[in-house]
Amino acid sequence: MADTIRIIGISGSLRKASFNTALLRAAKELAPPDLQLDIADISQLPLYSHDVQVQGFPEAVQNLGERIRAADGLLFATPEYNYSVSGVLKNAIDWVSRLKDQPFAGKPAAICGASAGLLGTARAQYHLRQIGVYLDLRFINKPEVMVGTAQERFDAEGKLTHAPTRKFVGDLMVALRDAARRGKS
Ligand SMILES: Cc1cc2nc3c(=O)[nH]c(=O)nc-3n(C[C@H](O)[C@H](O)[C@H](O)COP(=O)(O)O)c2cc1C
């Protein structure tokens, strides 16, 4: 049996009933058995300021950077805020991007996202891909998991119930697992 692939999941929403965090939970449930998805908590990161950075990276930033470095890949679940990624997600990315021994560089990564709108975070996802160029993230291209009308695809407990979307999420995890495995060899 091949080694387990370890992925860090980052949700760009701090909302308790977040569709994006629920999407990460679905990804964990639907992942192949040889992929372990751990969901990071970015709620403790302060707002980025260079003044804070020069006093020393906050512990929450260092911990997140360590976890990303140790992982085989990343899964982002991004909300769409005003046609882009959320501020909290960009803030987390900005902090980690300032660490030495760049945790993002060369990391296989995948994107998913959910919104109440019809386009299912498409515009935010393409912004995230653009950000990933500078970070040297290795985003996989397909499948694109853009979950529109999210309120109809999750139940009241935040479980992803829409069968075709569950299939897409499972396929995304297989594609990320395969990319991470290629990255290791
Ligand atoms: C500041 C703000 C901006 C938003 N802009 C968009 C947008 O551009 N496109 C969209 O589809 N939804 C937009 N929404 C709606 C979010 O997609 C929706 O609130 C979604 O549920 C947020 O993700 P979450 O459930 O993971 O918290 C916006 C919401 C907020 C709070």
The ligand as a Gaussian input file, in Angstrom:
#p B3LYP/6-31G(d) Opt

LIG

0 1
 C      -18.731000      40.842000       1.480000
 C      -19.441000      39.815000       0.657000
 C      -19.317000      39.828000      -0.712000
 C      -19.945000      38.855000      -1.488000
 N      -19.742000      38.856000      -2.843000
 C      -20.215000      37.815000      -3.583000
 C      -19.853000      37.689000      -4.963000
 O      -19.140000      38.488000      -5.516000
 N      -20.324000      36.608000      -5.651000
 C      -21.131000      35.660000      -5.054000
 O      -21.523000      34.692000      -5.714000
 N      -21.473000      35.745000      -3.747000
 C      -21.038000      36.795000      -2.993000
 N      -21.327000      36.886000      -1.658000
 C      -22.194000      35.858000      -1.066000
 C      -21.343000      34.681000      -0.578000
 O      -21.009000      33.877000      -1.680000
 C      -22.141000      33.854000       0.427000
 O      -22.351000      34.680000       1.559000
 C      -21.438000      32.586000       0.808000
 O      -22.325000      31.811000       1.570000
 C      -20.153000      32.858000       1.604000
 O      -19.462000      31.670000       1.832000
 P      -19.585000      30.842000       3.195000
 O      -20.970000      30.196000       3.192000
 O      -18.512000      29.810000       3.092000
 O      -19.420000      31.771000       4.353000
 C      -20.745000      37.864000      -0.865000
 C      -20.876000      37.870000       0.533000
 C      -20.222000      38.810000       1.286000
 C      -20.360000      38.763000       2.790000

